[in-house]
Amino acid sequence: MSLTVAYAALATGIAVWAVLVMKLRAKPWEATAATAAGGTGFNVSAKRIGLWIFLAVVTSLFCLFLSAYYMRMGEHAGHGTLAAADWQSIRDPSILWFNTVLLIFGSVAMQSARSAVASSQVQQTRVRLFAAGLLTFAFLIGQFLAWREIRYSPLFSPLNPAVAFFYVLTAVHGLHLLGGLFVWARTLTRSLRKDVELIDVRLSVELTSVYWHYLLLVWLGLFAVLLST
């Protein structure tokens, strides 16, 4: 069997993700709330609800990828009708451990920024936000180095499903981090403006921290799967 499962999972997951995100951008819950409440009090809750719905969508996406991964592993182990002969297990790059530490510290820094903004510490909020983004950028650079290591390893082959799944799982996670960094950049830029009160960026920092913690948990799960298989 070729890489049909991996590529089908990637295409289907991206399609589902794109459709659901487009629907979420319409924010139907805000329209309902505006009709019911007639005020802006629900807006904060609406953003939180929107984030949690988005995280549920992302969770479904990663579950789809992992299901395809284990299905393919099952064929490799002979649990299907025929054992897959094209699967060659790869040695996970040791830099992934260092990358994991970077992402953990990035999440800690983001939580620290959340605490700082709640305490109205302007300078500390900016510094900790910057540190969180910098650590996350370092994580992505480390992931790129891991991809290069796999690329030049003896077991690399475009026809090896283990290689394909490694790139798919880590790349999709990296893309979600890049999306988070876009929001992080906007939040940091707003916090640096003199005409913006710190309270105006408090919600953005809070929701960004939730997103960072979530992606850290996702990465820890993916890393555990890669190590165990």
Buried (B, 14 or more C-beta within 10 A) or exposed (E): BEBEBBEEBBEBBEEBBEEBEEEBEEBEBBEEBBEEEEEEEBBEEBBBBBBEBBBEBBEEBBEBBBEBBBBBBEBBEEEEEEEBEBBBEBEBBEBBEBBBEBBBBBBBBBBBBBBBBBEEBEEBBBBBBBBBBBBBBBBBEBBBBBBEBBEEEEEBBEEBBBBBBBBBBBEBBBEBBEBBBEEBEEBBEBBEEEEEEBEEBBBBBBBBBBBBBBBBEBBEBBBEBBEEB
